[in-house]
Amino acid sequence: MKIHIKGTQLEVTPALKEYIEEKIGSLEKLVARYDAEGAVEIWIEVGRTTAHHHKGDVFRAEADLRLPGKVLRAEDEDVDVRIAIDRVRDKLKREIEKYKEK
């Protein structure tokens, strides 16, 4: 599974990149059977929703998981970018399980 990471109004530091790869990479075992030809890609975008607010849900994480014949999408906003990433991973996990049942 190939992971593409993009930061919007937020610098993707090496620590954040490693965190994303660790958390999102854990989904790889769920989609391993679809990844025989390297067909599975995930596009992650993390960023700030606004530049001038400092309180509330100002961090956003979005993910598009491209499987053969289907694109699974999840997004979340939170006060911490890592919490948003964790929630996106959980949402994607549920979507993958639904996809596998079909």
Protein Blocks (a to p, Z undefined) as FASTA:
>chain_A
ZZddddehiacdfklmmmmmmmmmmmmmmmmmmmmnopaccddddddfbfkbcgdjfbcc
ddddddehiacddddddfbfklmmmmmmmmmmmmmmmmmmZZ
